[in-house]
């Protein structure tokens, strides 16, 4: 292997200067595989290798009305995370997914629950297969977090769905919720919270039944809608986080409410209902983890 000088600029300006100075003698290292293999096999013989992977400006997805969607040169496709969030958390057939994804299966018991591993570095959150809040008539399977333990959860006086609970978690980290699909009720709720969130309703509850569109049509609509929203200004999809949170939890059994009433800050207001208040949303998530 021919010797070369390894350069690691920390800005686009410095990179341009290096490339202008050395011309064809310099080659860019981004993903790395093709270049390194080429050097090893003596197909490529650069005198300078310019590593651009650490330049912050190149590792971002940004949008402006003037320039549209811009995906930085070092943004990688393996930054797609999927949380299997139904029941056991082991439902998705991993072999059917693209190889660049990371699949979170099971339940870690972290307070983020259905958005485990989400943090400020994510550009967007998509929710697929969601249902209406507990006690809603929009879906015969409607529930919030636990169909066996709870009647419903209310956040600041509004019935809380799993979309809202986890949408607020995303809001706390500045991550926009760009897409929601599921029953008609959850889609209406999402657009009530933020009209810019793209939604696809795939079924509608009627009593103990559902009226659904064809599965292939559902997949088609979801693909088209996700592609459409990601081409727009996703920052418009950010959910506004309240400054204060009053959580009311209604339990099916009085003994469950009695046990949960001993969580710090919890107040019992009836045999089956509790109230918890805080200005810190993470404390809401922590409470839900231990009280349900």
LINHUCOR-V584330 format. One record per backbone hydrogen bond with DSSP energy under -0.5 kcal/mol. CO is the residue of the C=O (numbers start at 1). NH is the residue of the N-H. Records with the same first field share a line. If there is no record, write none. Layout:
BEGIN
CO = NH / NH
END
This chain:
BEGIN
4 = 6
5 = 7 / 49
7 = 51
11 = 15
12 = 16
13 = 17
14 = 18
15 = 19
16 = 20
17 = 21
18 = 22
19 = 23
22 = 25
23 = 26
25 = 47 / 48
27 = 50
28 = 30
29 = 52
32 = 36
33 = 37
34 = 38
35 = 39
36 = 40
37 = 41
38 = 43 / 44
39 = 42
47 = 5
48 = 27 / 50
49 = 7 / 51
50 = 29 / 52
52 = 55
54 = 56
55 = 58
56 = 59
58 = 74 / 75
60 = 62 / 72
62 = 70
64 = 68
68 = 64
70 = 62 / 72
72 = 75
76 = 79
77 = 80
79 = 81
80 = 102
82 = 84 / 104
83 = 85
86 = 89
89 = 106
92 = 94
93 = 96
94 = 97
98 = 101
102 = 82 / 104
103 = 105
104 = 84
110 = 113
112 = 115
113 = 116
115 = 118
119 = 122
123 = 176
125 = 178 / 179
126 = 128
127 = 181
130 = 183
132 = 143
133 = 136
138 = 205
139 = 142
144 = 146
146 = 150
149 = 252 / 253
152 = 250
153 = 160
154 = 156 / 248
155 = 158
158 = 155
159 = 161
160 = 134
161 = 165
162 = 166
163 = 167
164 = 168
165 = 169
166 = 170
167 = 171
168 = 172
169 = 173
170 = 173 / 175
171 = 174
174 = 176
176 = 125 / 178
178 = 198
179 = 127
180 = 200
181 = 130
182 = 202 / 203
183 = 187
184 = 188
185 = 189
186 = 190
187 = 191
188 = 192
189 = 193
190 = 194
194 = 197
198 = 180
200 = 182 / 202
202 = 213
203 = 184
204 = 211
206 = 209
209 = 206
210 = 212
211 = 204
214 = 218
215 = 219
216 = 220
217 = 221
218 = 222
219 = 223
220 = 224
221 = 225
222 = 226
223 = 227
224 = 228
225 = 229
226 = 230
227 = 231
228 = 231
229 = 232
232 = 234
233 = 236
234 = 237
235 = 238
237 = 177
245 = 247 / 278
246 = 156 / 248
247 = 276
248 = 154
249 = 251 / 274
250 = 151 / 152
253 = 256 / 257
254 = 258
255 = 259
256 = 260
257 = 261
259 = 262
260 = 263
263 = 266
267 = 269 / 275
272 = 251
273 = 269 / 270
274 = 249
275 = 267
276 = 247
278 = 245
279 = 281
280 = 283 / 284
281 = 284 / 285
282 = 286
283 = 287
284 = 288
285 = 289
286 = 290
287 = 291
288 = 292
END
